[in-house]
């Protein structure tokens, strides 16, 4: 199964990617930068942000499932930053599922 992992370079996302590889699945990651620990595992990385619908659309093309673990976290920061990533980004993930006919979405 080909699975897009949003936030795949983070603590939780990296653990998910490793479990997918262990199961024999094909993870793909969308992230805001390259992640050397994932490159060492030969995991394809699409450099982009979930708030950019076009980047997310590109990354999710041809996948069977999305595991959405990207988020802006913390206790300090601007409301707009949290809202853009956590609400708009999640809306984009859902829209990509509809547009690309992706049947499975796991939201963490």
PEKAVEN-V645488 format. One record per helix or strand of 3 or more residues. SS is the DSSP state (a for helix, b for strand). FROM is the first residue (numbers start at 1). TO is the last residue. If there is no record, write none. Layout:
SS FROM TO
SS FROM TO
This chain:
b 2 6
a 11 23
b 26 31
a 36 39
b 44 47
a 53 60
b 65 68
a 79 99
b 104 107
